[in-house]
Amino acid sequence: MPKRTNGQRGKLRFPRWVDLSLPIHDGMPTFPSHWHPLVEVTQLGRHGIEDRETRRIVMGTHSGTHMDAPRHMVPGGRTIDTAPLDLMTGRAGLVDFMPAAPRKEYGLVDFKAALKGRRVLPRMLIRYGWSKRWGRMSYFTDAPYPSVEACHWLGRQGVRLLGMDTANVDCHAHGWKTPQDSRNHKALFQHGIFLVEYMNNLDRLRASEFEFVVMPLNILRADGAPARCLAIEGRP
């Protein structure tokens, strides 16, 4: 029988599992650039014909919910297959900016205010409430983002993994062939931080700290990989 929590008369405490990943499906939205392929899920084996189901999957290393390794932006940087296993599971903290303003840059003052004196953990997730826009172009073009100062501060605080419910840790305007191309990616990778982008259901989290699991595909020498992410609330 599950134990009752002290001070909660008659209430039982169960772990609560929250899937933080987007489902993968044929034709799902991808970042609008030529280096991100369209996602294709094609059925090959069929019941009644081959008497079994199989599917071919075509997708990129940054399709849907995925983990970025430093190699994504840093020549010779760490690849996804070298990500430390102890990084992928453990206690995580939440920085809550929900509901976030479109295209807003959240600076160091905003991060400290959102934390309200809580500790910064090696795994931190930023909640903007942005996954509600999934399927619209504004999900990509109007997303909020941290300042480069905040990125360096997180690195100095010992963050090793940073997740968010947007497609990009950078401002959409700071893209390819611009003077500030992916400056937040590069700042975080400078500190050796791995990123988890396109997270889902962060608005369902009730706690500011929880157990977190992220499992990217083990692709040799890759810059990133699709990942399944879970939060477990109610576990001491």
Secondary structure, 3 states (H helix, E strand, C coil): CCCECCCCCCCECCCEEEECCCCCCCCCCCCCCCCCCCCEEEEEECCCCCCCCEEEEECCCCCCCEEECHHHCCCCCCCHHHCCHHHCEEEEEEEECCCCCCCCEECHHHHHHHHCCCCCCCEEEEECCHHHHCCCCHHHHCCCEECHHHHHHHHHCCCCEEEECCCCCCCCCCCCCCCCCCHHHHHHHHCCCEEEECCCCHHHCCCCEEEEEEEECCCCCCCEEEEEEEEEECCC
